[in-house]
């Protein structure tokens, strides 16, 4: 009920970050067979329209509540997870694209991963991470996205990002349990061992096989490109 639309309702700073609902997503890394173990990402989100910049009332959404760049929230206005200044001044920055990316704009189902079983589903969505058709597009992402890497075109995938290191090992069928540099491991057994509700499209074994074969070929080609560059 607290999320129901009301024309008279303003997006009050008392709400803090409780302005919507976000999903807890299982993460598939580049292939239906590469599922990150013990990892939950909180997208997508559904936020009340009157709390979104450009839709809601912007009267109190002034530049005083954001940093000099006009994007990040200041301390006490939600930027540090605290809202005391927003409540005291009634200046409440509505949610913009940066906030959706960097903050937690919602009620979120909190589930202990230790309790996962075939009878208990901690996930309410799926996150298809790095599902590119070429590694040119993949590297472009890492060169330009929110926390860009200036060396994205000059590093091997293994050195570029932990997620890509995991994808590299998964694509080649190599073990990851003893790789200390990895933040996460992949779920043993791949898609067939994932007993939670699964993406319908991934139920097609021909698609799974074709997609995984594509990622494997792209990984091997990318590695060969770096060998050729060194020579």
N, C-alpha and C positions, 0 to 999 in steps of 0.2 A: 504493500500500500504506500510506503514512503516514496516509491518511485513513480507513482501515478501522476499523470499530467494534470496540472491545475493552472488556469490562466492567472490566478492571483498569486501563485507561488513564485517567490524569487529564489535564486540560487544562493542560499544563505551560507556564509562562512562557517556556520555551526555544523553544516554537513561535512566539512572537511573533504576527505576523499570518498565519502560514501554517496556517490552521485550516480551510480549505475551498477551493472553486473558484468563481470568478466569471466571468461571460461578458464578452466585449467586444462591445458592441452598437452597431449603426448607428442613428442618431437620425433619426426621422421627426418633423417639427415640424408638428403639427396636421392634416396632410394627407399622403396617400400620394405626392403630387407634390412635397412640400417636404422634401427630404432634406438634412441638414446635411453639408457637405463637410469632409473631413479632421477628423472629430470621432468620438471613441469614448467611450461611457459604459460603466461597469463594473457593470451590473446585468442580470439577477438574480444572486444568489449562493446557493451551497449550502454550508452550514457544518456541521461535525460537531456533533451534538446535545449531546454532553457538554461542549462549549465555549459553549453558549448559556445565558444566564441564565434560570432557571426550569425548565431541563431537566437541566443538568449539576450536579455537586457544588458547592455554594456556599460550602464551608468557608472558602476563601481569598478569597472575593469580598466583602470587607467594605468599610465606608465609608472606610477609610484610603486606599484606592487611587483614590478618586474625589473630585472637587471638592466644595465645600460644598453645591452644589445636588444632589449625589448622582447626577449624570448623566455629566458629562464626566470623562475619566480625567486623573489628575495626570501631571505631567512624570515620565518614567522608567517609567511604567506603561502606556505605549502611546499616551498622549495627544499626544505630540510625535513619534511614530514610533519612539521608543526604549524599550527594555525593561530596562535595567540594574537599576533598583530592583525591578522585579517578579522578576527572576531572583535578586537578592541576598536578598530577603525571602521568596520563594516565595508572595507575595501576587499572585494573578493574577485580575484582574477578568474574569468571563465576559462574553460579548458580549451587549449589550442593543440595543434599538431605535436608540439614539443612535449606537452603534458601527457598526451596519450602514449608517447614513446617512452618517456623517462619516469613516469609516476604510476601510481596504482589507483585509477579512478573508479573504484567500485567495491561492492560487496563481492567477496571471492570465497567459493567453497574451499575450506581448509581441510585437507585430508592427509593423514599420515601414510607415507609411502610404505612404511613397515607393515601396514595392514592390508596391502594389496593381495587379493586372492581372486580366484575365478568367480567368486560370488560378490565381489566388492570392486566397484569401478571408481577410481579416483579421477578419471578424465571425463570432461564434458565437451571436448573439442580436440582437433588435431592441428598440429603446426607442421606444414611441409616446408622444411628449411633447405634453402639452396637447391631447389628443384629447377635448375637451369638446363637448357638444351646444349649449350656450349660453354666452355670454360673462359672464353673471351668475355661473355656476359657475367660470368661468376667473378672474374678478376675486376671487371669494371665496377661491380657492386662494392668489393672490398677497397677499391681505390677512391670511391666517392661517397659511401654511405655515412651515417651519423658519426661514427668514430673511424674515419678513413685511415688507411695505411698507405703512406706515400710510396712504399716499396712493393705494392701489391702485384706489380708486373715483373718484379725482379726476385721474388722469393718462390721457393717451391711451396706447394700446397701444405706440406707437413710443417713448414716454418711459418707460413702465413697466418694460420689460425688453428686452434685446437679442434674446432668443429671439422675443419677440412682434413686435419690429421686423422680424426676418427673415420671420416668418409673414405679417405685413402686406404686405410687398413681394411675397412669393411668391404670395399669394392674388390680388393685383391684377395679377400678371404684370409687375411693374416690376423693372428691373435692380438688383442690389445690389453689383456689383463696385467701384463708386466711392463707396460709403457708408462713410466712414472710421470711423464710430462702431461699426460691427458687429464683433463678435469673430470670427464665422464667416460664411461665405458658403454659399449652397445649391448643391447639385450641379446643374450645367447639364443640361438635358434631362429632369429629373424622374425619374419611375419607369421610363420606357422606357430611360433611360440607365444605370440601376442594374443592372449585370450580375452582381453577387454573388447568392448564393441569396436569394430575396425572400420576404416574408410571403405565404403561400398565399392568404389572404383578399384581398390587394391585387391578385392576378392578375385579379380580376373588373373589367373596364374600366367597367362600369356603376356599381359601387360607387365606384371612384376618381373618376369624373366627378361623382357625386352628392355625395360627401364634399367634394371641392374646391369645388364650387358652393356648398355650405353655408357653408364657411369664408369664401369670398369675400363672400357675402351678410351674414354676421355682421360681417365687417370693415367693410364699407361702412355698415352700420347703426350700428355703434359710432362710426365717425367722424362720422356725421350727428348722433348724439346729443350729441357734444361741440360741434358747430357750433351746435345748438339751444340748448345751455346758455349759450353765450357771448352769445346774443341774447335 
